[in-house]
Every structure is written in structure tokens, then in C-alpha cells.
């Protein structure tokens, strides 16, 4: 399991924030979309929102550089280890080199 090495409080690279929790007011969106951190596994992570359902650990995700919406098609990012539905938030990884 990777952990953040960028000085930021509360970064959880493993778990996602559910859209239902945001909608109910149980949680807030924890970070600004597009925030990036580097992790102990040598990868760069970007905080993005699922624009469709994405299976756990999908290795071909695209993250839009303008909206930070993620889809499970043809990209260079890997989705979190938890399945996501439209509107969920999470950290998507990419090689940092």
C-alpha cells in the first residue's frame, strides 16, 4: 500500500469518497479536483471524480486535464482499488517518471 510523501494532511490514496455521502451531507469533498501528490510507490496521484462507473484498479483510465473527470478508457492512469460509480471521488495514479 502506498502513502503520500507530499506534505498534505488527510490524503488517503486507498479509499474513495462516495457521491452519496457528499449528497447527503455526511462528508465534504476532501480536496480540490486536480490536486496532485507523490507517493511512496514512486507514482504521482491526482484527485479526480468518476464520470462513469469504473472497476477497481482499472489500469487504462483517462483523467481530463481541464475538468478532472475520470473515465475507464484508454488513458495512463490507474483507478483506486475500490470500484467507483459516477460522482465518486478518489486518487488516480500514474507513473511519475
C-alpha positions in Angstrom: 0.0 0.0 0.0 1.3 3.4 -1.0 1.2 6.5 1.2 1.6 10.2 0.4 5.1 11.7 0.6 3.9 15.2 -0.4 3.3 17.3 2.7 -0.6 17.3 2.8 -2.9 16.4 5.7 -5.5 13.7 5.3 -4.5 12.2 1.9 -5.9 8.7 1.7 -4.7 7.1 -1.5 -6.7 3.9 -0.9 -10.3 4.8 -0.1 -12.7 6.8 -2.2 -15.3 9.4 -1.2 -18.7 8.3 -2.2 -21.0 10.7 -4.1 -23.9 9.5 -1.9 -22.0 10.7 1.2 -21.5 14.1 -0.4 -25.1 14.4 -1.5 -26.4 13.5 2.0 -24.1 16.0 3.7 -22.3 13.2 5.6 -19.0 14.2 4.1 -17.5 17.1 2.1 -15.3 16.8 -1.0 -12.0 16.4 0.8 -9.6 18.0 -1.8 -9.7 20.3 -4.8 -10.1 18.4 -8.1 -6.7 18.2 -9.8 -4.7 18.2 -6.6 -1.5 16.1 -7.1 0.7 14.2 -4.6 3.7 11.9 -4.9 3.6 8.6 -3.0 6.0 6.1 -1.6 5.4 3.8 -4.6 7.1 6.3 -6.9 3.8 7.3 -8.6 2.1 10.6 -8.9 -1.6 10.7 -7.8 -4.3 13.1 -9.0 -7.6 13.7 -7.2 -10.4 13.3 -9.7 -14.1 12.5 -9.9 -15.5 9.4 -11.7 -17.5 10.4 -14.8 -18.9 6.9 -15.1 -18.7 3.6 -13.3 -15.1 2.4 -13.0 -14.0 -1.1 -11.8 -11.4 -1.4 -9.1 -7.8 -0.9 -10.1 -8.6 -0.2 -13.8 -5.2 0.5 -15.5 -6.5 2.4 -18.5 -8.3 5.4 -17.0 -8.3 8.9 -18.6 -8.3 12.0 -16.4 -9.4 15.2 -18.2 -6.7 17.9 -17.6 -9.4 20.6 -17.6 -12.3 19.1 -15.6 -10.5 16.3 -13.7 -13.3 13.9 -14.6 -12.1 10.3 -15.0 -13.3 7.6 -17.3 -12.2 3.9 -17.7 -11.0 4.2 -21.3 -7.6 4.4 -23.0 -5.6 6.5 -20.6 -2.4 6.3 -18.5 -4.0 6.4 -15.0 -5.0 3.6 -12.7 -8.1 3.9 -10.6 -8.3 3.3 -6.9 -8.5 -0.2 -5.5 -12.2 0.3 -4.8 -14.9 0.3 -7.6 -16.4 3.7 -8.3 -19.7 4.9 -9.6 -20.5 8.2 -11.3 -19.7 11.1 -9.0 -17.4 9.3 -6.6 -14.0 10.9 -5.8 -10.6 9.3 -5.5 -6.9 9.3 -6.2 -5.8 8.1 -9.6 -2.2 7.0 -10.0 0.3 7.4 -12.9 4.0 6.7 -13.2 5.9 9.8 -12.1 8.9 9.1 -14.4 
